[in-house]
Amino acid sequence: MRWTKRIGLALLAVFTIGFLYRLIFVYRWRTGDCSVGPQPRVSRMIYPKRLLVMTYNIEGDAELLKANQMEDIAAVINQVRPDVVGLNEVHRSTWQSRFKDQPARLQALTHMNAVFGRSYDEIGGGFGNAVLTRGTIVHHEVHNLPASGEPRSLLEAVIDIDGTRIEMF
């Protein structure tokens, strides 16, 4: 009975430390406006004949327990062969990703261009969203969203694909 009590107290201590870390260092209160600013006038839009867009919540922290997580994700992306991929829950050099740069690894494994948008800092690195594309990333910007608790953000990327510029959010 003594060992089970000690194990229970140790687990409670680990949980409490983890909760306090997130409460003190991660959670934020952000205020702000979510409206889009003035848009440039475009006289004539040229659209690509075909555009395959994919979204993928990669659950980047799962790499802590599954070492080949990025290889499996890259295999799915390579099989689908999208023009643009929006990625959620991406880690860059955090302890949950074993201090690996997930956007850079996916870029290398898929042979696509990548950009990372940090939502918040985590121990050792950052956490946020990313975009992969077979096109060229012309511009990118991170928009912090109003929130209470875990900070949220929106990654904007302007991409040139086959001479056509598109905006991804």
Secondary structure, DSSP 8 states (H G I E B T S, - for coil): -HHHHHHHHHHHHHHHHHHHHIIIII-EEE------------S-----S---EEEEE--GGGGGT-TTHHHHHHHHHHHH--SEEEEEEEEES-GGGTT-BHHHHHHHHHT-EEEEEEEEEETTEEEEEEEEESSEEEEEEEEEE-EEES-EEEEEEEEEETTEEEEE-
